[in-house]
């Protein structure tokens, strides 16, 4: 008798569980993910992507627009807040907006500012003469380096924050270099309407990706906010590995092995530089030097094991 009385109740409870399981539920963002939409602002169309909650967004291939260079993804339509692909997680459905700059006619103007050290000094040694030989009008060629020997990326960021007059301003408006001392980055960035601004890491740390932190993003923001030329291009100057016989103290970071250093530099470019969508390109000096070492010149391209030698 007791079993018979319980049966209707048990059936009712079972039906309630079945009905409850059929009720619609809110999508789980961890499983469903968030949708990221790309507005290319005149570039080739891009499909939206789904990203798991609180996950990093993989940087997509750049869209293309004739006559323009892609200049980064931004969180706002006004293009003032760049998206950081390395550090920012997707936490909701969102839209990213593409920024563009007009291409520069480098047959008519070549004004380059490097924020660097002695390796950018090496890169500039004959650059003015090369540009002149290419037929660019002399009056439109300016090559400059904001120089601190051995300066790492974080030092440049600190100097921006403190507005430090810590640099030697090395400037070519002819084949001869003029040097001005105790100059601020805030002064150099508005000294000319620069066509290109470059950064580089100090050579001992160029293959130590963790040493980059978010310095490149901060330097990029500084250029975007202060450059007189709205179409200024921002480039990464890839440094080169030391000569195998180098006695530089930083060589121990790479087990004093040239190929280990070169491969570490490549890895740092891929993991730290390629993530910054506002950078327009990488100047592959490190690869050019490494390739030259396979020629008849051999591993004899430096004057001291790490700085480049003058042409033979």
C-alpha positions as CSV (number, residue, x, y, z in Angstrom):
1,X,0.0,0.0,0.0
2,X,2.8,2.4,0.9
3,X,4.6,1.7,-2.4
4,X,1.4,2.4,-4.4
5,X,0.9,5.7,-2.6
6,X,4.5,6.8,-3.3
7,X,4.4,6.0,-7.0
8,X,2.4,9.1,-8.2
9,X,4.7,11.3,-6.2
10,X,7.9,9.7,-7.6
11,X,6.5,10.1,-11.2
12,X,5.7,13.7,-10.5
13,X,9.2,14.4,-9.3
14,X,10.7,12.7,-12.3
15,X,8.6,14.8,-14.7
16,X,9.7,17.9,-12.9
17,X,13.4,17.0,-13.5
18,X,12.8,16.2,-17.1
19,X,11.0,19.5,-17.7
20,X,13.6,21.5,-15.9
21,X,16.3,20.0,-18.1
22,X,14.5,21.1,-21.2
23,X,14.3,24.8,-20.1
24,X,16.6,27.2,-22.1
25,X,19.7,28.2,-20.3
26,X,22.1,31.2,-20.8
27,X,25.1,30.3,-23.0
28,X,28.3,29.6,-21.0
29,X,30.8,32.1,-22.2
30,X,33.6,29.7,-21.5
31,X,32.2,27.2,-24.0
32,X,30.5,29.6,-26.4
33,X,33.1,32.4,-26.4
34,X,32.9,36.0,-27.3
35,X,32.7,37.4,-30.9
36,X,35.3,39.9,-32.1
37,X,34.3,41.9,-35.2
38,X,36.8,43.8,-37.4
39,X,35.9,47.1,-39.1
40,X,38.7,47.6,-41.6
41,X,37.7,51.2,-42.5
42,X,38.3,50.9,-46.2
43,X,40.5,47.8,-46.3
44,X,39.6,44.3,-47.4
45,X,36.8,42.7,-45.4
46,X,37.6,40.4,-42.5
47,X,35.4,37.7,-40.9
48,X,34.6,37.9,-37.2
49,X,36.2,35.4,-34.9
50,X,35.1,33.7,-31.7
51,X,37.4,33.8,-28.7
52,X,37.0,31.9,-25.3
53,X,36.2,34.0,-22.3
54,X,39.3,35.9,-20.9
55,X,41.5,34.6,-23.7
56,X,44.0,36.3,-25.8
57,X,43.1,37.2,-29.3
58,X,45.4,35.9,-32.0
59,X,46.5,38.8,-34.2
60,X,45.0,38.4,-37.7
61,X,46.7,39.0,-41.0
62,X,46.5,42.7,-41.9
63,X,43.8,43.9,-44.3
64,X,45.0,45.6,-47.5
65,X,44.1,49.0,-48.9
66,X,45.7,50.4,-52.0
67,X,47.9,53.4,-51.4
68,X,47.8,52.9,-47.6
69,X,49.7,51.1,-44.9
70,X,47.8,49.3,-42.2
71,X,48.6,50.9,-38.8
72,X,47.0,48.9,-36.1
73,X,43.8,47.7,-34.4
74,X,42.0,50.0,-32.0
75,X,39.2,49.6,-29.5
76,X,37.4,52.8,-30.4
77,X,36.2,54.4,-33.6
78,X,38.3,57.5,-32.9
79,X,41.4,55.3,-33.1
80,X,42.9,56.5,-29.8
81,X,43.0,53.2,-27.8
82,X,45.1,50.5,-29.4
83,X,44.5,46.9,-28.7
84,X,47.4,45.0,-27.1
85,X,47.4,41.5,-28.6
86,X,50.0,40.3,-26.1
87,X,48.5,41.4,-22.8
88,X,44.7,42.1,-23.3
89,X,42.1,39.4,-22.9
90,X,38.7,39.4,-24.6
91,X,36.0,39.7,-21.9
92,X,32.9,40.5,-24.0
93,X,31.7,40.8,-27.6
94,X,33.6,43.7,-29.1
95,X,34.6,45.5,-32.3
96,X,38.2,46.4,-33.4
97,X,38.8,49.3,-35.8
98,X,41.6,49.4,-38.4
99,X,43.8,52.5,-38.8
100,X,45.6,53.5,-42.0
101,X,48.4,55.8,-43.0
102,X,49.1,57.0,-46.5
103,X,52.1,55.5,-48.2
104,X,55.2,57.7,-48.4
105,X,57.0,58.4,-51.7
106,X,60.5,57.5,-50.6
107,X,61.9,58.6,-53.9
108,X,61.2,62.2,-52.7
109,X,61.7,62.2,-49.0
110,X,63.7,60.1,-46.5
111,X,63.7,61.4,-42.9
112,X,64.5,58.8,-40.4
113,X,64.8,59.0,-36.6
114,X,66.1,56.1,-34.6
115,X,65.6,55.8,-30.8
116,X,68.5,53.6,-30.1
117,X,72.2,53.1,-29.2
118,X,75.4,52.2,-30.9
119,X,73.8,49.6,-33.2
120,X,71.6,52.2,-34.7
121,X,74.7,54.4,-34.9
122,X,76.2,51.6,-37.1
123,X,73.1,51.4,-39.2
124,X,73.2,55.2,-39.9
125,X,76.9,55.5,-40.8
126,X,76.4,55.5,-44.6
127,X,72.6,55.8,-44.8
128,X,72.5,59.5,-45.9
129,X,75.0,58.8,-48.7
130,X,72.9,55.7,-49.8
131,X,69.8,57.8,-49.9
132,X,71.5,60.5,-51.9
133,X,72.8,57.9,-54.4
134,X,69.3,56.7,-54.8
135,X,68.3,60.1,-56.2
136,X,66.4,61.5,-53.3
137,X,66.8,65.3,-53.1
138,X,69.5,66.3,-50.6
139,X,67.3,68.7,-48.8
140,X,64.8,66.0,-48.1
141,X,67.3,63.5,-46.5
142,X,67.6,63.6,-42.8
143,X,69.1,60.7,-40.7
144,X,69.1,61.1,-37.0
145,X,69.8,58.9,-33.9
146,X,68.9,59.6,-30.3
147,X,71.9,57.9,-28.9
148,X,72.7,56.4,-25.5
149,X,75.5,53.8,-25.5
150,X,74.0,50.4,-24.7
151,X,70.5,51.8,-24.0
152,X,67.8,49.1,-23.5
153,X,64.2,49.6,-24.4
154,X,63.1,50.2,-20.8
155,X,65.6,53.2,-20.5
156,X,63.9,55.0,-23.4
157,X,60.5,54.5,-21.8
158,X,61.8,55.8,-18.5
159,X,63.3,58.8,-20.3
160,X,60.0,59.6,-21.9
161,X,58.2,59.4,-18.5
162,X,60.8,61.7,-16.9
163,X,61.3,63.9,-20.0
164,X,65.1,63.4,-19.5
165,X,67.6,65.3,-21.5
166,X,69.7,62.1,-21.6
167,X,70.6,61.8,-25.3
168,X,73.2,62.8,-27.8
169,X,71.3,63.8,-30.9
170,X,73.3,62.5,-33.9
171,X,72.0,64.1,-37.1
172,X,73.0,63.9,-40.7
173,X,71.7,66.5,-43.2
174,X,74.8,65.8,-45.3
175,X,77.5,63.2,-45.3
176,X,78.8,64.7,-42.1
177,X,77.3,63.9,-38.7
178,X,76.5,66.7,-36.3
179,X,76.1,65.9,-32.6
180,X,74.1,67.9,-30.0
181,X,74.2,66.9,-26.3
182,X,71.6,66.7,-23.6
183,X,68.5,66.4,-25.8
184,X,65.1,65.1,-24.8
185,X,63.0,62.6,-26.9
186,X,60.2,65.1,-26.7
187,X,62.4,67.6,-28.5
188,X,63.7,65.2,-31.2
189,X,60.3,63.8,-32.2
190,X,59.2,67.3,-33.2
191,X,62.5,68.5,-34.7
192,X,61.5,67.2,-38.2
193,X,58.4,65.7,-39.9
194,X,59.9,62.2,-39.7
195,X,58.9,59.7,-42.4
196,X,60.1,56.8,-40.3
197,X,60.9,56.2,-36.6
198,X,62.7,53.1,-35.5
199,X,63.4,51.3,-32.2
200,X,65.7,48.5,-31.2
201,X,66.7,46.5,-28.2
202,X,70.2,46.7,-26.6
203,X,72.2,43.9,-28.2
204,X,72.8,41.8,-25.0
205,X,69.0,41.5,-24.6
206,X,67.9,41.5,-28.2
207,X,67.2,37.8,-28.0
208,X,65.8,37.9,-24.4
209,X,62.1,38.3,-25.1
210,X,61.2,38.9,-21.4
211,X,63.4,42.0,-21.4
212,X,61.1,43.7,-23.9
213,X,58.1,43.8,-21.5
214,X,55.6,46.3,-23.0
215,X,58.2,48.9,-23.9
216,X,57.6,48.7,-27.7
217,X,53.9,49.4,-27.2
218,X,54.8,52.4,-25.0
219,X,57.4,53.8,-27.5
220,X,54.9,53.3,-30.3
221,X,52.3,55.3,-28.4
222,X,54.8,58.1,-27.8
223,X,55.5,58.4,-31.5
224,X,51.8,58.2,-32.5
225,X,50.9,60.9,-29.9
226,X,53.8,63.3,-30.7
227,X,55.1,63.0,-34.3
228,X,54.3,65.9,-36.5
229,X,53.8,63.7,-39.6
230,X,50.4,61.9,-39.2
231,X,51.7,59.3,-41.7
232,X,54.9,58.5,-39.9
233,X,55.9,54.8,-40.3
234,X,57.2,52.9,-37.2
235,X,59.7,50.2,-37.7
236,X,61.6,47.7,-35.6
237,X,65.3,47.6,-36.2
238,X,66.4,44.0,-35.7
239,X,69.9,43.7,-34.4
240,X,72.5,41.1,-35.3
241,X,74.2,38.2,-33.5
242,X,77.8,38.7,-32.3
243,X,80.8,37.3,-34.1
244,X,81.5,33.8,-32.9
245,X,84.8,34.9,-31.3
246,X,83.2,37.9,-29.5
247,X,84.2,38.6,-25.9
248,X,81.2,40.8,-25.2
249,X,79.9,40.1,-21.7
250,X,76.3,39.8,-23.0
251,X,77.3,36.8,-25.2
252,X,76.8,34.5,-22.2
253,X,73.1,35.1,-22.5
254,X,73.3,32.9,-25.6
255,X,75.9,30.3,-24.4
256,X,78.5,32.3,-26.3
257,X,77.1,30.8,-29.5
258,X,76.3,32.9,-32.6
259,X,73.5,30.8,-34.0
260,X,71.9,30.5,-30.6
261,X,71.9,34.3,-30.4
262,X,70.6,34.7,-33.9
263,X,67.7,32.3,-33.3
264,X,66.8,33.9,-30.0
265,X,66.7,37.3,-31.8
266,X,64.3,35.8,-34.4
267,X,62.2,34.4,-31.6
268,X,62.0,37.7,-29.9
269,X,60.8,39.4,-33.1
270,X,58.1,36.7,-33.5
271,X,56.8,36.8,-29.9
272,X,57.2,40.5,-29.0
273,X,57.4,42.5,-32.2
274,X,55.0,40.8,-34.5
275,X,52.3,41.2,-31.8
276,X,52.4,45.0,-32.1
277,X,49.9,45.8,-34.9
278,X,50.9,49.5,-35.0
279,X,54.4,48.6,-36.2
280,X,54.7,48.8,-40.0
281,X,57.6,46.5,-40.6
282,X,60.8,44.9,-39.3
283,X,64.2,46.0,-40.8
284,X,65.9,42.6,-41.0
285,X,69.4,43.7,-40.3
286,X,70.2,40.6,-38.2
287,X,69.2,38.3,-41.0
288,X,71.1,40.3,-43.6
289,X,74.3,40.1,-41.5
290,X,73.8,36.4,-40.8
291,X,73.3,35.7,-44.5
292,X,76.4,37.7,-45.4
293,X,78.5,35.5,-43.0
294,X,77.8,32.6,-45.4
295,X,79.5,34.5,-48.2
296,X,83.2,34.8,-49.0
297,X,83.4,37.5,-46.3
298,X,82.8,34.9,-43.6
299,X,82.4,35.8,-39.9
300,X,84.5,39.0,-40.3
301,X,81.9,41.7,-40.3
302,X,82.6,43.3,-37.0
303,X,85.4,45.5,-35.8
304,X,85.3,44.4,-32.2
305,X,83.1,41.2,-32.1
306,X,79.8,43.1,-32.2
307,X,79.9,46.5,-33.8
308,X,79.9,46.5,-37.6
309,X,83.2,47.2,-39.4
310,X,83.6,49.8,-42.1
311,X,83.4,48.4,-45.6
312,X,86.6,46.8,-46.9
